[in-house]
Amino acid sequence: MGTAIDTLLSLSIPALVILHLVVAPYTKVEESFNIQATHDILAYGTPTRNVYEQLSSSYDHFDFPGAVPRTFLGPVLLAGISQPLIALVGFQHAQFIVRTLLGLANSAALLVFKHNLERACGRSAARWYTLLQASQFHVLFYASRPLPNMFAFPLTTLAFSQLIPHSDPRKQIVRYKLAIAFLTMATAIFRSELAILMVTVTLYGLIVHRIPIAQIIKPFLAFFALALLISVPIDSYFWQKPLWPELWGFYYNAVLGSSSEWGVSPWHYYFTSALPRIMQNPLSLVALIPFALWNPGTAERARSLVVPSVLFVAIYSIQPHKEARFIFYVAPPLTAAAALGADYISSRRSKSFLFGAATFVVGIVVLPCFAISTAMLVFSSLNYPGGEALSELKSLVTSSPSLDIQTAAVHTDVRACMTGVTLFGQHPDWPGESHDAVTFTWDKTEDDNTLQNPLFWEKFDYALTENTGPPLGLWEVVGVIEGFAGIEILKPGSTTRDDVESGTGRFLGRGALVRRTRDFVRKLSGGWWAGPRMEPAVYIMRKVREGEARRPVTAK
């Protein structure tokens, strides 16, 4: 029975990661480099002749390089592993397969962490860790998202798995060497700010465990050299210039301070906002972790996980630009520390009323955390109107009997590209497979002067735009995709907007599903509704040619 429970708990991590991917399959602008780069490697390969001409004419990063160059190592790994699967099931599933592989890699790292925690602290502690981790939204949601942070996440999680104090002190130095190796690779290849975490881990090992400095320097130098030998040749090839991407990233963010252009948060943001949201369970930060640090039976193990993590967050708080995803790495160790506290309390539940009541409270609070995580998943899935618009457009054009066209030229604006439009969605089927009856061509011009030229718009049949104003000429709305705009509470008799401000238009995608759900609930509840508030985000526009009557488009 115990083995079956442990197996189910272990499987819950990858199962929930895949569930989050299925519910929210599209990506946002922060993920665009890695998802587009993976597409380009799969679609165009890696040329060996006329390399610059072939790469610059087909690869997306030559046209949209981003603020700083990023490493291609993650996309190379994803493309290489996923290619046989994609060839088997078809390119139309490529983005899902690529993200699934990344999600499973992060899940595997979390399970290794759980396994090491179980070896060091017992089965009960590992169970509590799994329950707490599985009820947290952010790690599960982002595990399959191709952010640089999530490529580094499995390495940092494996590093923390080596920092859990074990009963055999003779292996302490070996485990620290492995931790430094993982952190070095993550820092040099994916996220340069993880150098801070490597410093805090090193200092803790030197001061508390008295690890000889030579034992730490050796693996650092070896794996730093290995990281450069991997990153520099691969990235210099794809960027077609000598390049170590994370050195550029460090210079841009730390030396120039240019990351502040993306927003500035107060110094306490990570502690007062980001960490409480990432950990989600309020008892973790305010009760379980403090108890684990105070209690002599758990203090040593808890400190080894908490102290380097909190120091990393504190030092990193100096950086003005802050985002929750920048500190996802500390979620597993802090969750494990909370699990140590929960395990100690629950193991003594039969010894006193206080421990029994505390065990009940800790266990029961996990349930609303699961509920909140589920609600956050539903709301977050409504934040990708661009991806929905792309899917709905292809469905409308290829399935409408009123349209008889062989090619469709489509312009996608910035809002659409930032909220789900990717090259995977735009690419035709894998070479050699049958193509759709309609051939699509795509454009994502951003230049304002070009967009103000009426001749520019004459070549397009459709446009995915943030509003109905920009396209010049005669256009009609054939579909409206709504996006999440907060929470609304409607009372009986409250009215809702049933159409868009600019005229008639049909609501498609998840916005339409939310409307139908809202109307159904209000019928059952006598007019009450509490749920997501939606607003028009991307319009699907069709060009009306001269002398052509407006024609209805039938949804599939």
C-alpha positions as CSV (number, residue, x, y, z in Angstrom):
1,M,0.0,0.0,0.0
2,G,2.8,2.4,0.9
3,T,4.6,1.7,-2.3
4,A,1.5,2.3,-4.3
5,I,0.9,5.7,-2.6
6,D,4.5,6.7,-3.2
7,T,4.2,5.8,-6.9
8,L,1.0,7.8,-7.3
9,L,2.5,10.8,-5.5
10,S,5.6,10.6,-7.7
11,L,3.5,10.3,-10.9
12,S,1.5,13.3,-9.8
13,I,4.4,15.7,-10.6
14,P,4.8,14.9,-14.3
15,A,1.0,14.3,-14.7
16,L,0.2,17.8,-13.3
17,V,3.0,19.4,-15.5
18,I,1.4,17.8,-18.6
19,L,-2.0,18.8,-17.5
20,H,-0.9,22.4,-17.2
21,L,0.6,22.2,-20.7
22,V,-2.6,20.7,-22.1
23,V,-4.8,23.4,-20.6
24,A,-2.4,26.3,-21.6
25,P,-0.6,25.1,-24.7
26,Y,0.4,28.5,-26.1
27,T,3.5,30.6,-25.2
28,K,4.2,34.2,-24.6
29,V,6.9,36.7,-25.7
30,E,9.3,35.8,-22.9
31,E,9.5,32.3,-24.4
32,S,9.7,33.4,-28.0
33,F,13.4,33.0,-28.5
34,N,13.7,29.4,-27.4
35,I,10.4,28.2,-29.0
36,Q,11.2,29.9,-32.4
37,A,14.8,28.7,-32.3
38,T,13.6,25.1,-31.7
39,H,11.3,25.4,-34.6
40,D,14.0,26.7,-36.9
41,I,16.4,23.9,-36.0
42,L,13.6,21.3,-36.7
43,A,12.4,23.0,-39.9
44,Y,15.6,24.2,-41.5
45,G,18.3,22.0,-40.0
46,T,21.9,23.0,-39.5
47,P,23.6,23.8,-42.8
48,T,27.3,23.1,-43.3
49,R,27.7,25.2,-46.5
50,N,26.9,28.8,-47.1
51,V,26.1,28.8,-43.4
52,Y,25.5,32.6,-42.9
53,E,23.3,32.9,-46.0
54,Q,21.1,30.0,-45.1
55,L,20.8,30.8,-41.4
56,S,20.2,34.5,-42.0
57,S,17.6,33.9,-44.6
58,S,15.5,31.4,-42.6
59,Y,16.2,31.6,-38.9
60,D,14.0,33.9,-36.9
61,H,16.6,35.3,-34.5
62,F,18.4,37.2,-37.3
63,D,15.2,39.3,-37.8
64,F,14.2,39.4,-34.1
65,P,17.4,39.0,-32.0
66,G,16.0,40.2,-28.7
67,A,17.6,42.5,-26.2
68,V,20.5,40.1,-25.6
69,P,21.6,36.9,-27.5
70,R,20.5,33.7,-25.8
71,T,22.1,30.3,-26.0
72,F,20.9,27.8,-28.6
73,L,21.9,24.8,-26.4
74,G,18.4,24.3,-25.0
75,P,16.7,24.5,-28.4
76,V,19.4,22.1,-29.9
77,L,18.7,19.5,-27.2
78,L,14.9,19.8,-27.5
79,A,15.0,19.7,-31.3
80,G,17.4,16.7,-31.4
81,I,15.4,14.6,-28.9
82,S,12.0,15.5,-30.3
83,Q,12.7,15.1,-34.0
84,P,12.0,11.3,-34.1
85,L,8.7,11.8,-32.2
86,I,7.6,14.6,-34.5
87,A,8.5,12.6,-37.6
88,L,6.2,9.9,-36.2
89,V,3.2,11.9,-35.2
90,G,3.4,14.9,-37.5
91,F,4.6,18.5,-37.3
92,Q,1.2,19.8,-36.2
93,H,2.0,18.4,-32.8
94,A,5.6,19.6,-32.7
95,Q,5.2,22.5,-30.2
96,F,3.3,20.2,-27.8
97,I,6.0,17.5,-28.0
98,V,8.8,20.0,-27.5
99,R,7.2,21.5,-24.4
100,T,6.4,18.1,-23.1
101,L,10.0,17.0,-23.2
102,L,11.1,20.1,-21.3
103,G,8.3,19.6,-18.8
104,L,9.3,16.0,-18.3
105,A,13.0,17.0,-17.8
106,N,12.0,19.4,-15.0
107,S,9.7,16.7,-13.5
108,A,12.5,14.2,-13.5
109,A,14.7,16.7,-11.6
110,L,12.0,17.2,-9.1
111,L,11.6,13.5,-8.6
112,V,15.4,13.1,-8.1
113,F,15.2,15.8,-5.5
114,K,12.3,13.9,-3.8
115,H,14.2,10.6,-3.9
116,N,17.3,12.2,-2.3
117,L,15.1,13.8,0.3
118,E,13.5,10.4,1.1
119,R,17.0,8.8,1.4
120,A,18.1,11.4,3.8
121,C,15.0,12.3,5.8
122,G,12.6,9.4,5.3
123,R,9.5,8.4,3.3
124,S,7.1,10.6,5.2
125,A,9.1,13.8,4.6
126,A,9.2,12.9,0.9
127,R,5.4,12.5,0.8
128,W,4.9,15.8,2.5
129,Y,7.3,17.4,0.0
130,T,5.3,16.0,-2.9
131,L,2.0,17.1,-1.6
132,L,3.3,20.7,-1.0
133,Q,5.1,20.8,-4.3
134,A,2.1,19.5,-6.3
135,S,-0.2,22.1,-4.8
136,Q,2.0,25.0,-5.9
137,F,1.0,26.5,-9.2
138,H,4.0,28.3,-10.6
139,V,6.6,25.5,-10.9
140,L,4.0,23.2,-12.5
141,F,2.8,25.8,-14.9
142,Y,6.2,27.0,-16.0
143,A,8.0,23.6,-16.0
144,S,7.1,23.1,-19.7
145,R,7.7,26.7,-20.8
146,P,10.8,27.3,-22.8
147,L,12.2,30.1,-20.7
148,P,16.0,30.3,-20.0
149,N,15.1,29.9,-16.3
150,M,13.3,26.6,-16.9
151,F,16.3,25.2,-18.9
152,A,18.4,26.1,-15.8
153,F,15.8,24.8,-13.3
154,P,16.6,21.1,-13.6
155,L,20.3,21.8,-13.0
156,T,19.7,23.9,-10.0
157,T,17.2,21.4,-8.6
158,L,19.7,18.6,-9.1
159,A,22.3,20.8,-7.3
160,F,20.0,21.3,-4.3
161,S,19.3,17.5,-4.2
162,Q,23.0,17.1,-3.4
163,L,22.8,19.6,-0.6
164,I,20.4,17.6,1.6
165,P,22.6,16.4,4.5
166,H,23.0,12.6,4.4
167,S,23.7,10.2,7.2
168,D,27.1,9.4,5.6
169,P,29.4,12.4,6.2
170,R,32.1,10.8,4.1
171,K,30.1,11.6,0.9
172,Q,29.5,15.2,1.9
173,I,32.4,16.5,-0.2
174,V,31.4,14.4,-3.2
175,R,27.8,15.8,-3.0
176,Y,29.1,19.4,-2.8
177,K,31.3,18.8,-5.8
178,L,28.2,17.6,-7.8
179,A,26.2,20.6,-6.6
180,I,28.9,23.0,-7.8
181,A,29.2,21.2,-11.1
182,F,25.4,21.5,-11.8
183,L,25.4,25.2,-10.7
184,T,28.4,26.0,-12.8
185,M,26.7,24.5,-15.9
186,A,23.5,26.4,-15.2
187,T,25.3,29.7,-14.7
188,A,27.7,29.6,-17.6
189,I,25.1,28.3,-20.2
190,F,21.6,29.5,-19.2
191,R,21.4,32.2,-16.5
192,S,24.5,34.2,-15.4
193,E,22.8,35.5,-12.2
194,L,22.9,31.9,-10.8
195,A,26.5,32.8,-10.0
196,I,25.0,34.4,-6.9
197,L,23.5,31.1,-5.9
198,M,26.8,29.3,-6.5
199,V,28.5,31.8,-4.2
200,T,25.9,31.3,-1.4
201,V,26.1,27.5,-1.7
202,T,29.9,27.7,-1.6
203,L,30.1,29.9,1.4
204,Y,27.7,27.7,3.3
205,G,29.8,24.7,2.5
206,L,33.0,26.4,3.5
207,I,31.7,27.8,6.8
208,V,29.3,25.2,8.0
209,H,30.5,21.9,6.6
210,R,34.2,23.0,6.4
211,I,34.6,21.8,2.8
212,P,38.2,22.6,1.7
213,I,38.1,25.4,-0.9
214,A,40.3,23.3,-3.2
215,Q,37.6,20.7,-3.4
216,I,35.2,23.3,-4.7
217,I,37.5,25.1,-7.1
218,K,38.4,22.0,-8.9
219,P,34.9,21.0,-10.1
220,F,34.1,24.7,-10.8
221,L,37.0,25.1,-13.1
222,A,36.5,21.8,-14.8
223,F,32.8,22.3,-15.5
224,F,33.2,26.0,-16.3
225,A,35.6,25.0,-19.0
226,L,33.2,22.3,-20.2
227,A,30.3,24.8,-20.3
228,L,32.4,27.1,-22.5
229,L,33.4,24.3,-24.8
230,I,29.8,23.5,-25.3
231,S,28.2,26.9,-25.4
232,V,30.7,29.0,-27.3
233,P,31.0,26.8,-30.5
234,I,27.3,26.1,-30.7
235,D,26.2,29.7,-30.1
236,S,28.9,31.2,-32.3
237,Y,27.7,28.9,-35.1
238,F,24.0,29.9,-34.8
239,W,24.7,33.6,-34.2
240,Q,27.5,33.7,-36.8
241,K,29.9,35.6,-34.6
242,P,32.2,34.7,-31.7
243,L,29.8,34.6,-28.7
244,W,29.4,33.5,-25.1
245,P,25.7,34.5,-24.6
246,E,25.7,34.6,-20.8
247,L,28.6,37.0,-20.7
248,W,26.5,39.4,-22.9
249,G,23.6,38.8,-20.6
250,F,25.7,39.6,-17.5
251,Y,27.0,42.8,-19.1
252,Y,23.6,43.9,-20.2
253,N,21.8,43.3,-16.9
254,A,24.5,43.7,-14.2
255,V,27.0,46.2,-15.7
256,L,24.7,48.4,-17.8
257,G,21.7,47.9,-15.7
258,S,19.6,47.8,-18.8
259,S,17.1,45.3,-17.4
260,S,15.6,48.2,-15.5
261,E,14.0,49.3,-18.8
262,W,11.6,46.4,-18.4
263,G,10.4,47.7,-15.0
264,V,11.6,48.3,-11.5
265,S,10.3,46.7,-8.3
266,P,11.0,47.6,-4.6
267,W,13.9,45.8,-2.9
268,H,11.5,43.6,-0.8
269,Y,9.4,42.4,-3.8
270,Y,10.8,38.9,-3.8
271,F,10.1,38.4,0.0
272,T,6.8,40.2,0.2
273,S,5.2,39.2,-3.1
274,A,7.0,36.7,-5.3
275,L,8.0,34.1,-2.6
276,P,4.5,33.9,-1.0
277,R,3.0,33.4,-4.4
278,I,5.5,30.8,-5.5
279,M,5.2,28.8,-2.2
280,Q,1.5,29.4,-2.2
281,N,0.7,27.5,1.0
282,P,0.7,30.2,3.7
283,L,1.8,27.8,6.4
284,S,5.1,27.1,4.5
285,L,6.7,30.5,5.1
286,V,5.0,31.6,8.3
287,A,5.0,28.3,10.2
288,L,6.6,25.2,8.7
289,I,9.9,26.5,7.6
290,P,10.5,28.6,10.8
291,F,9.6,25.5,12.8
292,A,12.0,23.3,10.8
293,L,14.8,25.8,11.4
294,W,14.0,26.1,15.1
295,N,13.5,22.4,15.9
296,P,16.8,20.7,16.8
297,G,15.6,17.5,15.1
298,T,15.3,19.2,11.6
299,A,17.4,22.3,12.0
300,E,20.6,21.1,10.3
301,R,18.9,19.7,7.2
302,A,16.6,22.7,6.9
303,R,19.4,25.2,7.2
304,S,21.4,23.6,4.4
305,L,18.4,24.2,2.1
306,V,17.1,27.5,3.4
307,V,20.2,29.5,4.1
308,P,21.8,29.4,0.6
309,S,18.3,30.0,-1.0
310,V,17.4,33.0,1.2
311,L,20.8,34.5,0.8
312,F,20.5,34.2,-3.0
313,V,17.2,35.9,-3.0
314,A,18.4,38.6,-0.7
315,I,21.5,39.4,-2.8
316,Y,19.5,39.2,-6.0
317,S,17.0,41.7,-4.6
318,I,19.7,44.4,-5.3
319,Q,18.9,44.0,-9.0
320,P,16.1,46.6,-9.7
321,H,14.2,44.5,-12.3
322,K,12.5,41.6,-10.6
323,E,10.3,38.8,-11.8
324,A,9.0,35.8,-9.9
325,R,10.5,33.4,-12.5
326,F,14.0,34.6,-11.6
327,I,13.8,32.9,-8.3
328,F,11.9,29.7,-9.1
329,Y,15.1,27.8,-8.3
330,V,14.5,28.1,-4.6
331,A,11.0,26.6,-4.6
332,P,12.1,22.9,-4.3
333,P,14.6,23.5,-1.3
334,L,12.2,25.8,0.5
335,T,9.3,23.4,0.0
336,A,11.5,20.6,1.3
337,A,12.3,22.6,4.4
338,A,8.5,23.1,4.9
339,A,8.0,19.3,4.4
340,L,10.6,18.6,7.2
341,G,8.5,20.7,9.6
342,A,5.3,19.1,8.5
343,D,6.8,15.6,8.8
344,Y,8.1,16.3,12.3
345,I,4.7,17.5,13.4
346,S,2.7,14.7,11.8
347,S,5.0,12.0,13.2
348,R,4.1,13.1,16.7
349,R,0.4,13.6,16.1
350,S,-0.6,10.8,18.5
351,K,1.6,12.1,21.3
352,S,-0.3,15.2,22.1
353,F,-3.4,17.2,21.2
354,L,-1.3,20.1,20.0
355,F,0.6,18.0,17.5
356,G,-2.6,16.3,16.4
357,A,-4.4,19.5,15.8
358,A,-1.4,21.0,14.0
359,T,-1.2,17.9,11.7
360,F,-4.9,18.3,10.9
361,V,-4.4,22.0,10.0
362,V,-1.4,21.4,7.9
363,G,-3.1,18.6,6.0
364,I,-6.4,20.4,5.5
365,V,-4.7,23.6,4.2
366,V,-3.2,21.6,1.3
367,L,-6.7,21.2,-0.2
368,P,-7.5,24.9,-0.7
369,C,-4.0,25.2,-2.1
370,F,-4.9,22.7,-4.8
371,A,-8.1,24.5,-5.5
372,I,-6.3,27.9,-5.8
373,S,-3.7,26.3,-8.1
374,T,-6.5,24.9,-10.3
375,A,-8.2,28.3,-10.5
376,M,-4.8,30.0,-11.3
377,L,-4.4,27.5,-14.1
378,V,-7.8,28.3,-15.6
379,F,-7.2,32.0,-15.4
380,S,-3.7,31.8,-16.8
381,S,-4.9,29.7,-19.8
382,L,-7.0,32.8,-20.8
383,N,-3.9,34.9,-21.3
384,Y,-2.9,33.7,-24.8
385,P,-5.4,35.3,-27.3
386,G,-2.7,35.4,-30.0
387,G,-2.3,31.7,-30.1
388,E,-6.1,31.2,-30.0
389,A,-6.6,33.7,-32.8
390,L,-4.1,31.9,-35.0
391,S,-5.8,28.5,-34.4
392,E,-9.3,30.0,-35.0
393,L,-8.2,31.8,-38.1
394,K,-6.9,28.6,-39.7
395,S,-10.0,26.8,-38.7
396,L,-12.3,29.5,-40.2
397,V,-10.4,29.7,-43.5
398,T,-10.0,26.0,-44.1
399,S,-13.5,24.9,-43.1
400,S,-15.7,27.7,-44.4
401,P,-17.7,26.7,-47.5
402,S,-18.3,30.3,-48.3
403,L,-14.6,30.9,-49.0
404,D,-12.9,29.5,-52.1
405,I,-9.2,30.4,-51.8
406,Q,-5.9,28.6,-52.2
407,T,-3.6,31.1,-50.5
408,A,-4.2,33.4,-47.5
409,A,-1.7,36.2,-46.6
410,V,-2.0,37.1,-42.9
411,H,-0.5,39.9,-40.9
412,T,0.0,39.4,-37.2
413,D,0.5,42.4,-35.0
414,V,2.6,42.8,-31.8
415,R,-0.1,41.8,-29.4
416,A,-0.9,38.6,-31.3
417,C,2.8,37.7,-31.5
418,M,3.4,38.4,-27.8
419,T,0.5,36.2,-26.7
420,G,0.8,32.9,-28.5
421,V,1.6,33.3,-32.3
422,T,4.7,31.1,-32.9
423,L,6.4,29.7,-36.0
424,F,5.1,26.2,-34.9
425,G,1.6,27.5,-35.4
426,Q,2.4,29.1,-38.7
427,H,4.5,26.3,-40.2
428,P,3.0,24.0,-42.8
429,D,3.0,20.2,-42.1
430,W,6.3,18.3,-41.8
431,P,7.9,18.0,-45.3
432,G,6.6,15.0,-47.1
433,E,3.2,15.1,-45.5
434,S,0.0,16.3,-47.1
435,H,-0.6,20.0,-46.7
436,D,-3.9,21.8,-46.0
437,A,-6.0,23.0,-49.0
438,V,-5.1,26.6,-48.1
439,T,-1.5,27.8,-48.1
440,F,-0.9,30.5,-45.5
441,T,1.8,33.2,-45.7
442,W,2.6,35.2,-42.6
443,D,4.0,38.7,-41.8
444,K,4.8,40.3,-38.5
445,T,6.0,43.7,-39.5
446,E,6.3,46.1,-36.6
447,D,7.6,49.3,-38.3
448,D,5.1,52.1,-37.7
449,N,5.8,53.9,-41.0
450,T,5.3,50.7,-43.0
451,L,2.0,50.0,-41.1
452,Q,0.7,53.5,-42.1
453,N,1.2,52.8,-45.8
454,P,-2.1,51.8,-47.4
455,L,-0.3,49.8,-50.1
456,F,1.2,47.6,-47.4
457,W,-2.2,46.3,-46.4
458,E,-3.3,45.5,-50.0
459,K,-1.3,42.3,-50.0
460,F,-3.1,40.8,-47.0
461,D,-6.3,38.7,-46.9
462,Y,-6.4,38.6,-43.1
463,A,-5.0,40.3,-40.1
464,L,-4.8,39.5,-36.4
465,T,-4.9,42.8,-34.7
466,E,-5.3,44.3,-31.2
467,N,-8.1,46.6,-32.4
468,T,-10.1,47.2,-35.5
469,G,-8.4,50.5,-36.3
470,P,-4.9,49.9,-37.7
471,P,-5.6,48.0,-41.0
472,L,-6.1,50.6,-43.8
473,G,-8.9,50.0,-46.3
474,L,-12.1,48.1,-46.0
475,W,-12.0,45.2,-43.5
476,E,-14.5,43.2,-41.6
477,V,-14.4,41.4,-38.2
478,V,-14.9,37.7,-38.6
479,G,-14.0,36.7,-35.1
480,V,-13.1,38.2,-31.7
481,I,-10.7,36.5,-29.3
482,E,-11.0,37.7,-25.7
483,G,-8.3,37.7,-23.0
484,F,-8.4,37.6,-19.3
485,A,-9.0,41.0,-17.7
486,G,-9.5,40.2,-14.0
487,I,-12.2,38.7,-11.8
488,E,-15.8,39.8,-11.9
489,I,-18.7,39.3,-9.6
490,L,-22.2,39.7,-11.1
491,K,-25.3,40.0,-9.1
492,P,-28.8,39.1,-10.2
493,G,-30.0,41.7,-12.8
494,S,-26.4,42.8,-13.7
495,T,-26.0,43.3,-17.4
496,T,-23.0,42.2,-19.4
497,R,-21.6,43.4,-22.8
498,D,-22.8,40.9,-25.4
499,D,-20.8,42.3,-28.3
500,V,-17.7,44.4,-29.1
501,E,-17.8,48.1,-29.0
502,S,-16.9,48.5,-32.7
503,G,-19.8,46.6,-34.1
504,T,-20.9,43.0,-34.7
505,G,-18.4,40.2,-34.4
506,R,-18.4,36.7,-33.2
507,F,-16.6,35.6,-30.1
508,L,-14.5,32.6,-30.6
509,G,-12.1,30.4,-28.5
510,R,-12.0,30.3,-24.8
511,G,-13.8,33.7,-24.4
512,A,-16.8,32.1,-26.0
513,L,-16.5,29.1,-23.6
514,V,-16.3,31.5,-20.6
515,R,-19.4,33.3,-21.8
516,R,-21.4,30.1,-22.2
517,T,-20.3,28.9,-18.8
518,R,-21.2,32.3,-17.2
519,D,-24.7,32.2,-18.8
520,F,-25.2,28.6,-17.6
521,V,-24.1,29.3,-14.1
522,R,-26.2,32.5,-13.8
523,K,-29.3,30.5,-14.9
524,L,-28.7,27.9,-12.1
525,S,-27.7,30.5,-9.5
526,G,-30.4,33.0,-10.1
527,G,-28.1,35.5,-11.7
528,W,-25.0,35.2,-9.6
529,W,-21.6,34.7,-11.2
530,A,-18.0,34.9,-9.9
531,G,-15.3,34.2,-12.4
532,P,-13.0,35.5,-15.0
533,R,-13.8,38.8,-16.7
534,M,-13.0,38.8,-20.4
535,E,-12.4,41.6,-22.9
536,P,-11.6,41.7,-26.6
537,A,-7.9,41.2,-27.1
538,V,-7.3,40.1,-30.7
539,Y,-9.6,40.7,-33.7
540,I,-9.6,38.4,-36.7
541,M,-10.0,40.7,-39.6
542,R,-10.8,39.9,-43.3
543,K,-9.9,42.2,-46.2
544,V,-12.9,43.1,-48.3
545,R,-11.8,43.6,-51.8
546,E,-13.3,46.3,-54.1
547,G,-16.7,45.3,-55.4
548,E,-16.9,42.4,-53.0
549,A,-19.9,42.0,-50.6
550,R,-19.2,41.1,-47.1
551,R,-19.6,37.3,-46.8
552,P,-20.4,35.3,-43.7
553,V,-17.7,33.0,-42.4
554,T,-19.0,29.8,-40.8
555,A,-17.1,28.6,-37.7
556,K,-16.0,25.0,-37.7
